[in-house]
């Protein structure tokens, strides 16, 4: 479970201080699928970065599956991310110099998993994402939909507790976007917790709950039946 209380995030320069998050309170249950929406600049991506242990808040509490992480050092956050959090981004964030197989294998290498075990896990997830036939191709040789499938495969290969998706269909046409959302829905139905930032009401419809942000605050929460 994720429990956030009075979360604050300030960004300061010599001339100005900006409040990106202003007292966020949010509870996300294990196995839930939550969509976060709101206008540009409302704090969605900032919140996702903190939830994903990529950044620390300026104040407040953040409990990640039983561990208080709000004041953790960068090194400890990085250790906790390994195997626990998978990321899916709008821009795919694949490494051009690595093949599909090598891109998906990366999280397992960071976990110091043995090569033979990595091979089994990577091949299994590539089969599931229907991109096994592209295992030796490079990202630039793939369509946008295929690249996002690779990104999802990389995010889930270590079977993390949490997947964070930031506009996962933003660079895709409607057909590929729908396929990606159905993949995320399947993963959630198998027990993976998913938090997704989106501007798309259609994509948000796949979630159990819609959280709306405005000016760094949660203004509404709507549950889908």
PASEBA-1860 file (N, C-alpha, C; in nm, 3 decimals):
! residues 225
1> XXXXXXXX> 0.083/-0.120/0.000/0.000/0.000/0.000/0.087/0.126/0.000 ~ 0.039/0.228/-0.067/0.105/0.358/-0.070/0.022/0.457/0.011 ~ 0.086/0.524/0.105/0.017/0.620/0.191/0.095/0.750/0.191 ~ 0.031/0.856/0.144/0.093/0.988/0.134/0.015/1.086/0.220 ~ 0.086/1.160/0.306/0.021/1.257/0.394/0.088/1.393/0.385 ~ 0.008/1.493/0.352/0.052/1.633/0.348/0.183/1.650/0.270 ~ 0.192/1.585/0.157/0.315/1.587/0.077/0.336/1.725/0.013 ~ 0.457/1.776/0.028/0.494/1.907/-0.027/0.615/1.892/-0.118
9> XXXXXXXX> 0.618/1.973/-0.224/0.738/1.982/-0.307/0.755/2.125/-0.354 ~ 0.870/2.181/-0.315/0.904/2.318/-0.354/1.025/2.317/-0.445 ~ 1.023/2.401/-0.546/1.139/2.422/-0.632/1.183/2.566/-0.617 ~ 1.311/2.585/-0.584/1.360/2.720/-0.555/1.473/2.760/-0.648 ~ 1.472/2.887/-0.688/1.585/2.949/-0.755/1.624/3.071/-0.673 ~ 1.722/3.145/-0.720/1.764/3.265/-0.645/1.653/3.369/-0.639 ~ 1.564/3.368/-0.738/1.464/3.474/-0.747/1.323/3.432/-0.706 ~ 1.293/3.303/-0.721/1.154/3.263/-0.699/1.146/3.122/-0.639
17> XXXXXXXX> 1.040/3.100/-0.562/1.012/2.967/-0.507/0.875/2.922/-0.559 ~ 0.873/2.803/-0.617/0.750/2.751/-0.676/0.702/2.630/-0.597 ~ 0.574/2.629/-0.564/0.515/2.516/-0.495/0.452/2.424/-0.598 ~ 0.513/2.307/-0.618/0.461/2.211/-0.716/0.355/2.120/-0.654 ~ 0.377/2.078/-0.529/0.281/1.996/-0.456/0.252/2.065/-0.323 ~ 0.125/2.077/-0.289/0.088/2.159/-0.175/-0.009/2.084/-0.083 ~ 0.045/1.984/-0.012/-0.036/1.912/0.085/-0.117/1.799/0.025 ~ -0.050/1.713/-0.052/-0.117/1.598/-0.114/-0.143/1.490/-0.010
25> XXXXXXXX> -0.268/1.444/-0.005/-0.305/1.329/0.077/-0.364/1.223/-0.016 ~ -0.305/1.104/-0.012/-0.348/1.002/-0.107/-0.315/0.863/-0.052 ~ -0.411/0.774/-0.063/-0.390/0.635/-0.024/-0.422/0.546/-0.144 ~ -0.328/0.459/-0.178/-0.346/0.368/-0.290/-0.326/0.226/-0.239 ~ -0.429/0.145/-0.255/-0.425/0.009/-0.205/-0.348/-0.082/-0.301 ~ -0.289/-0.186/-0.245/-0.219/-0.283/-0.326/-0.315/-0.346/-0.427 ~ -0.274/-0.349/-0.554/-0.357/-0.406/-0.659/-0.452/-0.307/-0.724 ~ -0.448/-0.182/-0.682/-0.537/-0.080/-0.738/-0.477/-0.023/-0.867
33> XXXXXXXX> -0.563/0.028/-0.953/-0.524/0.098/-1.076/-0.578/0.240/-1.063 ~ -0.488/0.337/-1.050/-0.526/0.476/-1.026/-0.477/0.563/-1.142 ~ -0.566/0.645/-1.195/-0.531/0.742/-1.297/-0.526/0.881/-1.235 ~ -0.423/0.957/-1.270/-0.408/1.095/-1.220/-0.422/1.190/-1.338 ~ -0.513/1.285/-1.326/-0.537/1.383/-1.432/-0.531/1.525/-1.376 ~ -0.524/1.621/-1.467/-0.521/1.761/-1.428/-0.452/1.842/-1.535 ~ -0.464/1.974/-1.532/-0.402/2.059/-1.635/-0.250/2.057/-1.626 ~ -0.186/2.096/-1.733/-0.040/2.104/-1.735/0.008/2.195/-1.621
41> XXXXXXXX> 0.113/2.150/-1.552/0.170/2.229/-1.444/0.103/2.210/-1.309 ~ 0.008/2.114/-1.300/-0.065/2.097/-1.173/0.011/2.008/-1.074 ~ 0.121/1.943/-1.119/0.201/1.861/-1.027/0.195/1.712/-1.052 ~ 0.132/1.670/-1.161/0.115/1.526/-1.187/0.249/1.453/-1.198 ~ 0.336/1.502/-1.284/0.464/1.434/-1.306/0.555/1.446/-1.183 ~ 0.546/1.559/-1.113/0.623/1.575/-0.989/0.581/1.470/-0.887 ~ 0.451/1.451/-0.874/0.400/1.349/-0.782/0.446/1.211/-0.823 ~ 0.441/1.182/-0.953/0.483/1.050/-1.001/0.632/1.027/-0.973
49> XXXXXXXX> 0.715/1.130/-0.989/0.858/1.117/-0.961/0.884/1.085/-0.814 ~ 0.807/1.146/-0.727/0.825/1.119/-0.584/0.775/0.980/-0.548 ~ 0.659/0.943/-0.602/0.606/0.808/-0.578/0.704/0.703/-0.631 ~ 0.769/0.733/-0.744/0.864/0.640/-0.804/1.003/0.644/-0.743 ~ 1.020/0.720/-0.634/1.147/0.729/-0.561/1.259/0.788/-0.647 ~ 1.221/0.871/-0.743/1.319/0.943/-0.824/1.354/1.077/-0.762 ~ 1.271/1.122/-0.667/1.293/1.251/-0.602/1.235/1.244/-0.461 ~ 1.283/1.330/-0.374/1.232/1.340/-0.238/1.136/1.458/-0.226
57> XXXXXXXX> 1.034/1.447/-0.142/0.947/1.563/-0.117/1.018/1.666/-0.029 ~ 0.964/1.786/-0.027/1.016/1.890/0.061/0.958/1.877/0.201 ~ 0.846/1.809/0.213/0.783/1.789/0.343/0.671/1.688/0.331 ~ 0.624/1.641/0.447/0.517/1.543/0.448/0.570/1.401/0.464 ~ 0.479/1.305/0.453/0.513/1.164/0.474/0.480/1.083/0.349 ~ 0.561/0.980/0.325/0.535/0.888/0.214/0.574/0.748/0.258 ~ 0.474/0.662/0.274/0.497/0.524/0.315/0.477/0.434/0.194 ~ 0.584/0.364/0.155/0.584/0.277/0.038/0.583/0.132/0.081
65> XXXXXXXX> 0.465/0.068/0.077/0.451/-0.073/0.113/0.518/-0.105/0.246 ~ 0.493/-0.018/0.345/0.542/-0.043/0.480/0.672/0.024/0.516 ~ 0.733/0.097/0.422/0.860/0.164/0.448/0.844/0.315/0.430 ~ 0.881/0.391/0.533/0.876/0.537/0.524/0.995/0.585/0.442 ~ 0.968/0.654/0.331/1.075/0.687/0.235/1.094/0.836/0.212 ~ 1.014/0.921/0.275/1.015/1.064/0.243/1.152/1.130/0.262 ~ 1.230/1.078/0.359/1.359/1.142/0.387/1.476/1.051/0.353 ~ 1.453/0.951/0.271/1.560/0.858/0.233/1.666/0.928/0.148
73> XXXXXXXX> 1.789/0.879/0.158/1.894/0.928/0.071/1.871/0.875/-0.071 ~ 1.936/0.938/-0.168/1.921/0.895/-0.307/1.965/0.751/-0.325 ~ 2.072/0.711/-0.257/2.122/0.576/-0.270/2.021/0.474/-0.218 ~ 1.960/0.502/-0.104/1.862/0.409/-0.048/1.737/0.403/-0.134 ~ 1.698/0.518/-0.192/1.582/0.519/-0.282/1.610/0.431/-0.404 ~ 1.731/0.442/-0.457/1.768/0.361/-0.574/1.763/0.213/-0.543 ~ 1.809/0.176/-0.424/1.807/0.035/-0.384/1.664/-0.016/-0.371 ~ 1.576/0.068/-0.318/1.437/0.027/-0.299/1.363/0.018/-0.433
81> XXXXXXXX> 1.402/0.101/-0.529/1.338/0.097/-0.662/1.361/-0.036/-0.732 ~ 1.482/-0.093/-0.714/1.519/-0.215/-0.787/1.420/-0.328/-0.761 ~ 1.359/-0.375/-0.867/1.268/-0.488/-0.855/1.131/-0.456/-0.798 ~ 1.115/-0.333/-0.743/0.987/-0.296/-0.682/0.903/-0.202/-0.767 ~ 0.969/-0.125/-0.856/0.898/-0.026/-0.936/0.939/-0.039/-1.082 ~ 0.839/-0.042/-1.170/0.863/-0.039/-1.314/0.808/0.090/-1.372 ~ 0.877/0.146/-1.471/0.837/0.274/-1.530/0.803/0.258/-1.678 ~ 0.695/0.323/-1.719/0.656/0.330/-1.860/0.634/0.477/-1.894
89> XXXXXXXX> 0.708/0.529/-1.993/0.701/0.670/-2.027/0.641/0.692/-2.166 ~ 0.595/0.813/-2.189/0.540/0.849/-2.320/0.643/0.834/-2.431 ~ 0.767/0.870/-2.401/0.873/0.870/-2.503/0.948/0.737/-2.511 ~ 0.895/0.633/-2.447/0.948/0.497/-2.450/1.079/0.482/-2.370 ~ 1.173/0.578/-2.385/1.299/0.578/-2.309/1.379/0.449/-2.326 ~ 1.380/0.396/-2.448/1.464/0.281/-2.478/1.603/0.327/-2.518 ~ 1.701/0.241/-2.499/1.840/0.274/-2.534/1.866/0.229/-2.677 ~ 1.893/0.325/-2.765/1.905/0.297/-2.908/2.014/0.196/-2.941
97> XXXXXXXX> 2.120/0.194/-2.861/2.234/0.107/-2.891/2.213/-0.037/-2.846 ~ 2.104/-0.064/-2.776/2.075/-0.198/-2.726/1.960/-0.260/-2.805 ~ 1.964/-0.391/-2.821/1.855/-0.462/-2.887/1.733/-0.466/-2.796 ~ 1.622/-0.514/-2.851/1.501/-0.533/-2.771/1.532/-0.621/-2.650 ~ 1.597/-0.733/-2.673/1.630/-0.824/-2.562/1.714/-0.752/-2.457 ~ 1.816/-0.679/-2.500/1.907/-0.613/-2.407/1.837/-0.502/-2.328 ~ 1.745/-0.429/-2.393/1.670/-0.325/-2.323/1.586/-0.385/-2.211 ~ 1.519/-0.496/-2.242/1.431/-0.559/-2.142/1.512/-0.623/-2.030
105> XXXXXXXX> 1.632/-0.667/-2.063/1.717/-0.736/-1.966/1.776/-0.642/-1.860 ~ 1.783/-0.513/-1.890/1.854/-0.418/-1.803/1.814/-0.423/-1.656 ~ 1.684/-0.420/-1.621/1.650/-0.423/-1.478/1.703/-0.546/-1.406 ~ 1.710/-0.658/-1.477/1.758/-0.782/-1.415/1.908/-0.778/-1.394 ~ 1.979/-0.711/-1.485/2.124/-0.692/-1.468/2.150/-0.607/-1.344 ~ 2.070/-0.500/-1.327/2.086/-0.413/-1.210/2.058/-0.488/-1.080 ~ 1.978/-0.594/-1.089/1.947/-0.676/-0.972/2.050/-0.788/-0.951 ~ 2.153/-0.790/-1.036/2.260/-0.892/-1.028/2.207/-1.034/-1.045
113> XXXXXXXX> 2.107/-1.050/-1.129/2.053/-1.183/-1.158/2.145/-1.258/-1.252 ~ 2.156/-1.387/-1.235/2.242/-1.470/-1.321/2.193/-1.467/-1.465 ~ 2.286/-1.478/-1.561/2.255/-1.465/-1.703/2.150/-1.566/-1.749 ~ 2.162/-1.691/-1.704/2.067/-1.794/-1.749/1.926/-1.765/-1.698 ~ 1.916/-1.709/-1.577/1.785/-1.673/-1.522/1.728/-1.551/-1.595 ~ 1.816/-1.458/-1.630/1.771/-1.340/-1.706/1.712/-1.383/-1.840 ~ 1.778/-1.474/-1.906/1.733/-1.520/-2.038/1.592/-1.578/-2.031 ~ 1.567/-1.659/-1.932/1.435/-1.721/-1.916/1.328/-1.614/-1.895
121> XXXXXXXX> 1.354/-1.520/-1.807/1.255/-1.417/-1.774/1.230/-1.323/-1.891 ~ 1.338/-1.283/-1.960/1.322/-1.190/-2.072/1.244/-1.257/-2.185 ~ 1.278/-1.379/-2.218/1.209/-1.448/-2.326/1.061/-1.468/-2.293 ~ 1.030/-1.495/-2.167/0.891/-1.515/-2.127/0.810/-1.387/-2.145 ~ 0.866/-1.274/-2.104/0.790/-1.149/-2.114/0.783/-1.100/-2.258 ~ 0.885/-1.128/-2.341/0.878/-1.091/-2.482/0.770/-1.172/-2.553 ~ 0.757/-1.299/-2.517/0.650/-1.381/-2.574/0.513/-1.323/-2.535 ~ 0.500/-1.286/-2.410/0.372/-1.233/-2.364/0.335/-1.103/-2.435
129> XXXXXXXX> 0.435/-1.019/-2.460/0.409/-0.891/-2.526/0.405/-0.903/-2.678 ~ 0.418/-1.026/-2.728/0.411/-1.053/-2.872/0.520/-0.979/-2.950 ~ 0.641/-0.972/-2.893/0.753/-0.909/-2.963/0.878/-0.997/-2.961 ~ 0.858/-1.126/-2.934/0.972/-1.217/-2.933/1.043/-1.219/-3.069 ~ 0.966/-1.207/-3.176/1.024/-1.210/-3.310/1.110/-1.087/-3.338 ~ 1.103/-0.987/-3.249/1.183/-0.865/-3.264/1.299/-0.859/-3.164 ~ 1.330/-0.966/-3.099/1.425/-0.965/-2.988/1.562/-0.911/-3.026 ~ 1.605/-0.931/-3.151/1.739/-0.886/-3.193/1.736/-0.756/-3.271
137> XXXXXXXX> 1.620/-0.691/-3.278/1.610/-0.563/-3.347/1.644/-0.449/-3.250 ~ 1.675/-0.334/-3.307/1.702/-0.214/-3.229/1.577/-0.126/-3.228 ~ 1.563/-0.038/-3.126/1.441/0.043/-3.115/1.401/0.117/-3.242 ~ 1.500/0.172/-3.315/1.468/0.250/-3.434/1.412/0.163/-3.547 ~ 1.420/0.032/-3.532/1.365/-0.059/-3.632/1.222/-0.101/-3.599 ~ 1.165/-0.046/-3.492/1.032/-0.084/-3.446/0.932/0.029/-3.468 ~ 0.805/-0.009/-3.476/0.698/0.091/-3.477/0.681/0.147/-3.336 ~ 0.604/0.257/-3.325/0.580/0.315/-3.194/0.511/0.218/-3.099
145> XXXXXXXX> 0.412/0.145/-3.151/0.343/0.048/-3.067/0.435/-0.062/-3.018 ~ 0.525/-0.108/-3.105/0.621/-0.211/-3.066/0.719/-0.158/-2.962 ~ 0.763/-0.034/-2.980/0.855/0.024/-2.882/0.789/0.034/-2.744 ~ 0.660/0.070/-2.740/0.594/0.080/-2.610/0.575/-0.059/-2.548 ~ 0.556/-0.160/-2.631/0.549/-0.297/-2.578/0.683/-0.337/-2.516 ~ 0.791/-0.299/-2.580/0.924/-0.325/-2.525/0.939/-0.253/-2.391 ~ 0.894/-0.128/-2.386/0.903/-0.050/-2.262/0.822/-0.114/-2.150 ~ 0.704/-0.165/-2.183/0.623/-0.233/-2.082/0.690/-0.363/-2.038
153> XXXXXXXX> 0.746/-0.436/-2.137/0.817/-0.560/-2.104/0.931/-0.532/-2.006 ~ 1.006/-0.425/-2.032/1.116/-0.387/-1.942/1.063/-0.351/-1.803 ~ 0.947/-0.284/-1.799/0.890/-0.242/-1.671/0.844/-0.359/-1.586 ~ 0.799/-0.467/-1.651/0.736/-0.576/-1.574/0.825/-0.700/-1.562 ~ 0.940/-0.702/-1.629/1.019/-0.826/-1.633/1.062/-0.873/-1.494 ~ 1.081/-0.780/-1.401/1.122/-0.816/-1.265/1.001/-0.837/-1.172 ~ 0.880/-0.831/-1.229/0.756/-0.847/-1.153/0.751/-0.750/-1.034 ~ 0.753/-0.619/-1.064/0.752/-0.520/-0.957/0.617/-0.511/-0.886
161> XXXXXXXX> 0.619/-0.453/-0.767/0.495/-0.430/-0.693/0.413/-0.319/-0.758 ~ 0.484/-0.225/-0.821/0.420/-0.103/-0.870/0.470/-0.068/-1.010 ~ 0.376/-0.033/-1.098/0.412/0.023/-1.228/0.364/0.167/-1.232 ~ 0.453/0.257/-1.271/0.420/0.398/-1.289/0.423/0.428/-1.438 ~ 0.311/0.477/-1.491/0.300/0.505/-1.634/0.270/0.654/-1.654 ~ 0.357/0.722/-1.727/0.342/0.866/-1.752/0.304/0.886/-1.898 ~ 0.176/0.914/-1.923/0.122/0.930/-2.060/0.164/0.814/-2.150 ~ 0.133/0.689/-2.114/0.185/0.574/-2.187/0.136/0.561/-2.331
169> XXXXXXXX> 0.026/0.630/-2.366/-0.024/0.623/-2.504/-0.006/0.754/-2.579 ~ 0.066/0.849/-2.519/0.075/0.984/-2.575/0.136/0.991/-2.713 ~ 0.225/0.898/-2.748/0.290/0.899/-2.880/0.236/0.791/-2.973 ~ 0.119/0.737/-2.941/0.065/0.625/-3.018/-0.066/0.662/-3.085 ~ -0.096/0.593/-3.197/-0.228/0.610/-3.257/-0.331/0.537/-3.172 ~ -0.457/0.554/-3.206/-0.563/0.502/-3.119/-0.560/0.350/-3.107 ~ -0.530/0.280/-3.216/-0.528/0.134/-3.212/-0.418/0.083/-3.120 ~ -0.296/0.134/-3.139/-0.184/0.092/-3.053/-0.205/0.138/-2.909
177> XXXXXXXX> -0.264/0.256/-2.893/-0.292/0.306/-2.759/-0.387/0.215/-2.684 ~ -0.490/0.170/-2.752/-0.587/0.080/-2.688/-0.521/-0.053/-2.650 ~ -0.434/-0.105/-2.737/-0.364/-0.231/-2.706/-0.275/-0.216/-2.584 ~ -0.206/-0.102/-2.574/-0.120/-0.078/-2.458/-0.204/-0.070/-2.330 ~ -0.317/-0.001/-2.336/-0.403/0.009/-2.217/-0.457/-0.127/-2.177 ~ -0.490/-0.211/-2.272/-0.539/-0.345/-2.238/-0.429/-0.430/-2.174 ~ -0.304/-0.410/-2.218/-0.193/-0.480/-2.155/-0.177/-0.437/-2.010 ~ -0.185/-0.306/-1.986/-0.175/-0.256/-1.849/-0.291/-0.309/-1.764
185> XXXXXXXX> -0.410/-0.314/-1.823/-0.526/-0.365/-1.750/-0.506/-0.512/-1.712 ~ -0.451/-0.592/-1.804/-0.425/-0.733/-1.775/-0.326/-0.748/-1.660 ~ -0.220/-0.667/-1.663/-0.120/-0.673/-1.556/-0.182/-0.636/-1.422 ~ -0.269/-0.537/-1.423/-0.337/-0.497/-1.300/-0.428/-0.608/-1.250 ~ -0.500/-0.674/-1.340/-0.589/-0.781/-1.301/-0.514/-0.899/-1.239 ~ -0.384/-0.908/-1.270/-0.300/-1.012/-1.212/-0.239/-0.970/-1.078 ~ -0.270/-0.847/-1.034/-0.228/-0.805/-0.901/-0.128/-0.691/-0.894 ~ -0.081/-0.642/-1.009/0.017/-0.533/-1.008/-0.052/-0.400/-0.984
193> XXXXXXXX> -0.002/-0.322/-0.890/-0.053/-0.188/-0.863/-0.005/-0.095/-0.974 ~ -0.094/-0.013/-1.028/-0.058/0.078/-1.137/-0.105/0.219/-1.103 ~ -0.014/0.315/-1.120/-0.049/0.457/-1.111/-0.013/0.519/-1.245 ~ -0.111/0.584/-1.308/-0.091/0.637/-1.443/-0.128/0.785/-1.449 ~ -0.037/0.865/-1.502/-0.067/1.004/-1.535/-0.115/1.008/-1.680 ~ -0.227/1.075/-1.703/-0.280/1.081/-1.839/-0.363/1.208/-1.860 ~ -0.370/1.250/-1.987/-0.463/1.357/-2.026/-0.585/1.297/-2.095 ~ -0.586/1.166/-2.115/-0.689/1.100/-2.193/-0.801/1.045/-2.105
201> XXXXXXXX> -0.923/1.096/-2.119/-1.036/1.038/-2.045/-1.058/0.892/-2.080 ~ -1.031/0.855/-2.206/-1.046/0.715/-2.246/-0.952/0.626/-2.166 ~ -0.823/0.664/-2.160/-0.726/0.585/-2.085/-0.763/0.579/-1.937 ~ -0.808/0.692/-1.883/-0.845/0.697/-1.741/-0.960/0.603/-1.710 ~ -1.041/0.571/-1.812/-1.153/0.481/-1.792/-1.112/0.338/-1.759 ~ -0.986/0.302/-1.783/-0.937/0.169/-1.748/-0.906/0.158/-1.599 ~ -0.895/0.271/-1.530/-0.854/0.272/-1.390/-0.973/0.247/-1.297 ~ -0.942/0.205/-1.175/-1.044/0.191/-1.072/-1.086/0.327/-1.016
209> XXXXXXXX> -0.991/0.419/-1.018/-1.014/0.548/-0.952/-0.944/0.658/-1.028 ~ -1.010/0.773/-1.038/-0.954/0.890/-1.103/-0.927/0.997/-0.998 ~ -0.801/1.041/-0.990/-0.761/1.146/-0.898/-0.729/1.271/-0.979 ~ -0.799/1.380/-0.950/-0.777/1.506/-1.022/-0.694/1.601/-0.937 ~ -0.587/1.654/-0.998/-0.502/1.752/-0.931/-0.525/1.890/-0.990 ~ -0.508/1.991/-0.906/-0.511/2.131/-0.952/-0.426/2.212/-0.856 ~ -0.329/2.285/-0.912/-0.238/2.368/-0.831/-0.174/2.290/-0.717 ~ -0.131/2.167/-0.747/-0.056/2.089/-0.649/-0.140/2.025/-0.541
217> XXXXXXXX> -0.272/2.020/-0.560/-0.360/1.961/-0.459/-0.455/1.861/-0.526 ~ -0.498/1.762/-0.447/-0.604/1.672/-0.492/-0.737/1.746/-0.473 ~ -0.811/1.764/-0.584/-0.937/1.838/-0.574/-1.059/1.745/-0.579 ~ -1.046/1.633/-0.652/-1.157/1.536/-0.656/-1.100/1.396/-0.672 ~ -1.177/1.298/-0.626/-1.147/1.156/-0.650/-1.276/1.088/-0.691 ~ -1.272/1.018/-0.803/-1.391/0.950/-0.853/-1.360/0.802/-0.872 ~ -1.447/0.716/-0.822/-1.430/0.572/-0.835/-1.512/0.521/-0.952 ~ -1.452/0.432/-1.031/-1.523/0.368/-1.141/-1.580/0.236/-1.093
225> X> -1.702/0.210/-1.128/-1.768/0.086/-1.088/-1.757/-0.017/-1.200
END
